[in-house]
Amino acid sequence: MALVRWNPWREIDTLQRQINDIFADTRVPSALFERGIVRVPAAELEETENAILLKLEIPGMEAKDLDVQVTEKAVYISGERKQETKTEEKGATKSEFYYGKFQRVIPLPARVENTSVTADYKDGILNLTLPKVEAEKNKVVKVNLDQASA
């Protein structure tokens, strides 16, 4: 049996490469667990004077497979990407697609009128237009200080 000298830096280098691999993953986050990481649809949020525009990237799914719920303060989206079953007799298949259930809650920067939301789902992009609630007008109340000191 041969003695091998232990080098602690080799283990640190391995750990550093693994961490770099996690952060260097440039694939679009999609929907599942992969190596313990939760994949969710990528989102883009834009706030205008009258509405909040939310864009979600959900490729490869049909609208009937998505569940979108809107409250005054958040958008909840969930769905399931089902795996296609194929039978191949020769060769190996490598897939970077993600299959399974996903869910995401996106908090909104302002209250919205959730009964007036419009949605458009085309080419794997879900666009939501969330109209803002009209801000309550500030009521000015005069405080009578003469009665307060009595």
Disulfide bonds with the S-S distance in Angstrom:
none
